[in-house]
Amino acid sequence: MSLLSLFHGHTPPPLVGELIHWDDTLSVDNPVIDGEHRAIVESLNRVYADWMAADHRLDLEEELGKLAAIVETHFANEEDLMARRHCPTLPDHARDHRDMLLEMRTIANNIHAMPQAKLEAQLLRFIRRLVMGHVLSWDMDARDYLRA
């Protein structure tokens, strides 16, 4: 099942396993950037697997902290590479990075104050935005500037 199928409601999500399966559709042909994208996907899959599990063993606050660190490093590396290669979409790309970091921090800072349903909705919205709105859109549009 693809991520697109899941988010568009064509296929019900599995009860366990991956929310996002890493494949070449997420690759920008740069080992560093792709490695960071893969680490982000792995973190999101850990959150999803725990979300679907009955016993919820993952410390969500800790995992979101790890995800934030990966994402912040990734965004900085991506912006540095795009700047060195004079990517014309860098200002808008960087603005999207800042907006996503703010959204992620807001979720992480309010994790204990939000009702479970609201937290889940905000996390799903963020995951959709990060993967579909950013990696599959912004990053693919800038692929020529991100390639190794």
C-alpha positions as CSV (number, residue, x, y, z in Angstrom):
1,M,0.0,0.0,0.0
2,S,1.4,3.4,-0.9
3,L,1.3,6.5,1.2
4,L,-0.8,8.2,-1.4
5,S,-3.4,5.5,-1.2
6,L,-3.5,5.7,2.6
7,F,-3.9,9.5,2.7
8,H,-6.5,9.5,-0.1
9,G,-8.5,6.8,1.6
10,H,-8.4,4.3,-1.2
11,T,-7.0,1.5,1.0
12,P,-7.5,1.1,4.7
13,P,-4.3,1.4,6.8
14,P,-2.8,-1.8,8.1
15,L,-3.1,-2.6,11.8
16,V,0.6,-2.9,12.2
17,G,3.7,-2.1,10.2
18,E,4.7,0.8,8.2
19,L,2.7,4.0,7.6
20,I,5.3,5.0,5.0
21,H,7.3,2.6,2.9
22,W,10.6,3.9,1.8
23,D,11.1,3.5,-2.0
24,D,12.6,5.4,-4.9
25,T,9.7,7.8,-5.1
26,L,11.1,9.5,-1.9
27,S,14.7,9.7,-3.3
28,V,16.3,12.8,-4.5
29,D,19.4,10.9,-5.6
30,N,21.6,12.3,-2.9
31,P,22.9,9.7,-0.3
32,V,23.0,12.3,2.6
33,I,19.6,13.8,1.9
34,D,18.0,10.4,1.2
35,G,19.5,9.0,4.4
36,E,17.9,11.9,6.4
37,H,14.6,11.3,4.6
38,R,14.9,7.6,5.5
39,A,15.6,8.4,9.1
40,I,12.5,10.7,9.2
41,V,10.4,7.9,7.7
42,E,11.7,5.4,10.2
43,S,10.8,7.8,13.1
44,L,7.3,8.4,11.7
45,N,6.9,4.6,11.3
46,R,7.9,4.0,14.9
47,V,5.2,6.6,16.0
48,Y,2.6,4.9,13.8
49,A,3.5,1.4,14.9
50,D,3.1,2.4,18.6
51,W,-0.1,4.3,17.8
52,M,-1.6,1.2,16.3
53,A,-0.4,-1.1,19.2
54,A,-2.6,-1.8,22.2
55,D,0.1,-1.2,24.8
56,H,1.8,2.0,23.6
57,R,5.3,1.4,24.8
58,L,6.9,4.3,22.9
59,D,7.7,7.5,24.8
60,L,6.0,9.8,22.2
61,E,7.5,13.0,23.7
62,E,11.0,11.4,23.4
63,E,10.4,10.2,19.9
64,L,9.1,13.6,18.8
65,G,12.2,15.1,20.3
66,K,14.4,12.8,18.2
67,L,12.3,13.5,15.1
68,A,12.7,17.2,15.7
69,A,16.5,16.9,15.9
70,I,16.6,14.8,12.7
71,V,14.3,17.2,10.9
72,E,16.2,20.3,12.0
73,T,19.5,18.9,10.9
74,H,18.0,17.7,7.6
75,F,16.4,21.1,6.8
76,A,19.7,22.9,7.6
77,N,21.6,20.5,5.3
78,E,19.1,20.8,2.5
79,E,19.1,24.6,2.7
80,D,22.9,24.7,2.7
81,L,23.1,22.5,-0.4
82,M,20.4,24.5,-2.2
83,A,22.2,27.8,-1.3
84,R,25.5,26.5,-2.7
85,R,23.8,25.4,-5.9
86,H,21.9,28.7,-6.2
87,C,18.4,27.1,-6.1
88,P,15.9,29.8,-7.0
89,T,13.2,28.3,-4.8
90,L,15.3,28.3,-1.7
91,P,13.5,31.3,0.1
92,D,10.1,29.6,-0.2
93,H,11.5,26.2,0.5
94,A,13.2,27.5,3.7
95,R,10.0,29.3,4.7
96,D,8.1,25.9,4.4
97,H,10.9,24.4,6.6
98,R,10.4,27.0,9.3
99,D,6.6,26.6,9.2
100,M,6.9,22.8,9.6
101,L,9.4,23.2,12.5
102,L,7.0,25.5,14.2
103,E,4.1,23.1,13.7
104,M,6.2,20.2,15.0
105,R,7.3,22.1,18.1
106,T,3.7,23.2,18.8
107,I,2.6,19.6,18.8
108,A,5.6,18.5,20.9
109,N,5.0,21.3,23.5
110,N,1.3,20.5,23.8
111,I,1.5,16.8,23.8
112,H,0.2,16.4,27.3
113,A,-2.4,19.2,27.2
114,M,-4.2,17.9,24.1
115,P,-7.0,15.4,24.1
116,Q,-5.8,12.2,22.4
117,A,-8.1,12.6,19.3
118,K,-6.8,16.1,18.7
119,L,-3.1,15.0,19.1
120,E,-3.6,12.2,16.7
121,A,-5.3,14.5,14.1
122,Q,-2.5,17.1,14.4
123,L,0.2,14.4,14.1
124,L,-1.5,12.9,11.0
125,R,-1.8,16.3,9.5
126,F,1.9,17.0,10.2
127,I,3.0,13.7,8.8
128,R,0.9,14.3,5.6
129,R,2.4,17.8,5.2
130,L,5.9,16.6,5.8
131,V,5.9,13.7,3.4
132,M,3.4,14.6,0.8
133,G,3.5,18.4,0.9
134,H,7.3,18.7,1.4
135,V,9.3,15.7,0.4
136,L,7.1,14.6,-2.5
137,S,6.5,18.2,-3.7
138,W,9.1,20.8,-2.6
139,D,12.0,18.4,-2.5
140,M,11.1,16.7,-5.8
141,D,10.8,20.1,-7.5
142,A,14.3,21.0,-6.2
143,R,15.7,17.6,-7.0
144,D,18.2,18.9,-9.6
145,Y,19.7,21.1,-6.9
146,L,19.7,18.3,-4.3
147,R,21.3,15.5,-6.4
148,A,24.7,14.3,-5.4
